[in-house]
């Protein structure tokens, strides 16, 4: 019994002694949970102390009950001894002569009573030994309780010291949390400032967009006033401002166009030079014609010189025709070049349309980027909220896990206490069974004694009358013994009932144990699931933290990109302004070039007309020359005839000088005289030539 008690009683110590080894190292973010866990352990220890004290009080109550039963039995033993002493006295007093049978019966009764006394003494000794064993067990349990209590007090002191250290660390953590909160508030203020700045920048961007839209409207109005090619060119220039590579390409294209324009200008200048040379030649030709007309009008004597001049004029006319042909070839070449330039301009217009489309795509991309920026900002805010919610859920899960761990520890402690109670109940059942067996033996012995007494009563019926007084006393003692037997039977029945109750309690405890084991398995499975979910939650927390860090980095990069975009917008505005100015200059240059081309075309058309007029005039001059040749031939023939007639008539030489005058004055063919003929056309030609000269010598750029 003592060994079983000693083996069962120290089982409490490891359950209490394992709690210090359970304390994990305190982490940075779990001080509150550690404090709660330690407080729960302290409460559990206090509850265990209360349970142990209750158990001790129950043990003391059982000891008191046993001591009262022992006192009752000792009182009964003393009463029996007193009765025996009284019987002996009575026997000594009544020294009457008796029969040997009566003496034998009395001696047997006395022997039986002495045997009962010995048995009762043995029971007393056994009860004293049990009392001593119970006292030893009480001492052992008290010592174990004292040691456990001291251990628990040490544990409580350790826990209090850990609580103090944890409270200090909690204070430090609170200070750190306050510092972190201040830092977070500062960061939030910075974020608010940045958000306000972002709002200001967005407002500025909206204003800039409105300004850009206004400028675009104005540009559209201006472009509506201009032609579609100019619109495409302006849109191309605005699109070329989007990227530096396109700017470089367009700069190269602009340089090539400038080179082409310079080539066209050079060609136009060469055309102007050729036109000036043609004007000079025309002037020289007109002067030569005037000189020839004057030479024709001066005298008839210079006919040979005039013929020579006519030959030279023919040569010059041929040269002029050749030059006109060359000019026509040059004009055709220039027309081909103009067609090529028009083709190039059409290609440039096509490129400008493509650039306009690219610009619209870039604007769409910018709008999409702005929408993506707004979406990313909203997503970052949502992710922050989700991260906060996930952190709160993780804290709740940690608390739940700690509660589950505490419940599991409580269930383990309850199971240990129930196992101990079961062991104690089994030990008490064993003791009660031993007591029941001893009481059954006593009852059997009492039944044997009763049967023997009945037999003796049947044999001593004849002697009953003599020993009535003694028998009445013995019957009273027997009744008392019977009452004691009945009480013993009742106690046995009570013990049987208590055994049945204990068996039922054992069954209930076993069922509770099985239920607790199933609950333990469930809780273990839940713990495993919770550990898995904890790992998943920790992984999700790590992923959320990494995502938050990535989002912060993205926000920083987006802010930097916004700054870069603002700088790019400023530079693009400046470039747009510069390119608008350049486009206006180029448009003015193109207008000038178009005006010059139109004037050159007009000049070419006027020159072609003049060439046609010169051809007609040259044809007229050739016809006039032929007419003058015929007139000269007719005049010569008439002179020769007149001279022959004068020679025939024999007129005097005095009349010879007047004859031509008279002939001229009186001849009906005076209109065919060279002076008349050449003065007349000269009079007709001079105003026309002066008008043509005035038309040709006008500035083509007026």
C-alpha positions, 0 to 999 in steps of 0.5 A: 500500500505504501509503495503504491502510494509512494509510486503514485504520489510523486507523479504530480511532480513531473507534471508540475516540473515540466511547465518551466521547460515549456516556456519558449524564447520570447520573440519580438512580436509575441510578448503579449501572447507570452504574458497571457500564456504565463498568466494562464499557467500561473492560474492553472498552477493555482487551480492545481494547488487548490485541487491538491489542497482539496484532495488533502482535505478529503484525505484528512476527512477520510482519516477522521472518519477512520479515526471515528470508526476506530474510536467506536470499535475501541469503545465497543471493545472496552464495553465488551471487556467491561462485560467480560469483567462483570461476567467474571465478577458475577461468576466469582460472586456466584460460587455455587456448586455447579455441574461439570456441564455448566462449567464446561459451557461457561468455559467454552463461552469464556474461551469463545469470548476470549477468542473474540477478544483476541480477534478484536485485539488483532483487529485493533492492532490491524487498525492501528497498523492501518492508522500508522500506515495512513499517518505515514501516507499522510506524512508522505503526502504532506511532504510531497504536497509541501515539496510540490507546493514549494516547487509550485511556489518557486515556479510561481516566483519564477513566473512572477520574475518572468512576468516582471521581465516580460512586463519590462520587455512589454514596456520596452516593446510599448516604447518601441511600439510608440516609437514605431507608431510615431514613425508610422504617423510620420510616414503617414504624414509623409504619405499624406503630404505626398498624396497631397502633392500627388493631388496637386500634381494631378490637378496641375496635370489636369490643368495641363491637360485642359491647357493641352486640350485648349491648345489642341482645340486652338491647334485644331482651329488653326489646322482647320484654317490650314490644309490637311497636309499642314495638320498632318505635319503639325501632328507629326511634329507633335508626335515626334516630340514623344520620343528622342529616337523619333525626334532624331529620325524626324530631325534627320528627315527635316535635315533631308527636307531642308537639303531638298528645300535648299536644293529646290531653292538653288534650283529656283535661284538657278531658274531665276538666274536663267530667267534673268539671262533670258530677260537680258537676252530678250532685252538685247534682242529687243535692242538689236531689233530696235537698232535694226529698225533704226538701221532700216529707217536710216537709209536705203543705202545700208541695205547690204548692211541690213542684209548682213544684220538680217543674216545675223538676226537669223543666226541669232533667231536660230540661237534663240530657237535653240535656247528656247528649245533648251529652255523648254527642255529645262522646263520639262526637267524642272516639271519632272523635278516638281513632280518628284518634289510633289511625290516626295511631299505626298510621301512626307504627308503620308509619313505625317499621317502615320506620325499622327496615328502614332501620336494618338496611340502614344496619347492613348498609351499615356491615358492607359498608363495614367489609368494603370497608375490610378489602378495600381494606387487603388490596388496598393491601398487595397493590398495594404488593407488586406495586409492589415486584415491578414495581420489581425487574422494572424494575431487572432489565429496566434491567440486561438493557437495559444488558447488551444495549447493551453486547453491541451495542457489543461486536458493533459493535466485533467487526464493526469489528475483523472488517471491519478484519481482512477489509481487512487480509486482502484487502491481504495477499491482494493482496500475496501475489497480487503476490508469487505473480505475481512468483514465477510470473514467476521460475518461468517465467524459471527454466523458460525458463532451464532449457529454454535450459540443456537446449538448450545441454546438448544442443548441448554434449554433445560438449563435456561431457567437456571441461567435466565439472568445470565442468558438474558444478559447473553441475549442482550449481548447477542442482540447487540452482536446481531445488531452489530452483524446487521450493521456490518451487513448494512455496511457490507451492502453499503460497501457493495453499493459504494463498490458498484458506484465506484465501478460505475464511476470507473466506467464513467471515468473510462468512458470519459478517458476514452472521450478525452482521448478522442478529444485529445486525438481531435485536438491533436489533429486540430493542433496539426491542422492549426500548425499547418494553417499557422505555417500557411498563415506565416507563409501568407504573412511573409508573402504579404510582407514581401508584397507590401515591400514590393508595393512600397518599392513600386510606389517609390519607383512610381513616384520617381517615374511620376517625377520623371514623367513630370520632367518629361512633360515639361521638356515635352511642353518646351519641345512642343512649343519649340517645334510649334515655332519650328513648324510655324517657321517651316510652314512659312517657309513652305508657304514662301516656297509654294509662293515662289513655285507658283511665281516660278510657274507663272514666270514659266507660263509667261515665258512660254507665252513670251516664247510663243509670242517671240516665235510669232514675232519672228515669223512676222519678222521673217514675213516682213523681211521677205516683203522688204526683200520683194519691195527692194527687188521691185524698187530696184527693178523700178529704178532700173526701168526708170533709169532705162526710160530716162536714158531712152527719153534722153532727159537731162541730168538735172532732172535725174536727182528730182526724178526719184522724188517726183516719182516717189511723190507722184507714183501710185506705189509710194506705200511700197517705199522702204522708208514707208514700209519700215516706218509703218511697221516700226510704228506698229511694233514699237508700242507692242514691244514696249508693252511686252517689254514692260510686261516682261521686265516686271518683277516676278515677285511683285 
